[in-house]
Amino acid sequence: GITASGTRAKHGTIAADTSVLPFGTVVQVPGYGYGRVEDRGGAITGRRLDLWYPSHEDAKAWGRKKVYVRVWRP
């Protein structure tokens, strides 16, 4: 699909609360790699991220995790 910022979703596409992490913010997530905030969602509020995976099964395999991430703001 197409993200809220107008890009095509792919590995590295991250959804975040854009009042916390604006579009273009680069995030390093342990076990996932680097990504860029390019989308937002109603359930993604505060200090939560939603990582793009190619399938629902892959996303479920990752699950929910609490991890420390590195952030580079635009």
HELIX and SHEET records of a PDB file:
HELIX    1   1 HIS A   56  TRP A   62  1                                   7    
SHEET    1   A 5 LEU A  49  LEU A  51  0                                        
SHEET    2   A 5 THR A  13  ALA A  16 -1                                        
SHEET    3   A 5 GLY A  33  ASP A  39  1                                        
SHEET    4   A 5 VAL A  26  VAL A  29 -1                                        
SHEET    5   A 5 ARG A  70  TRP A  72 -1                                        
END                                                                             
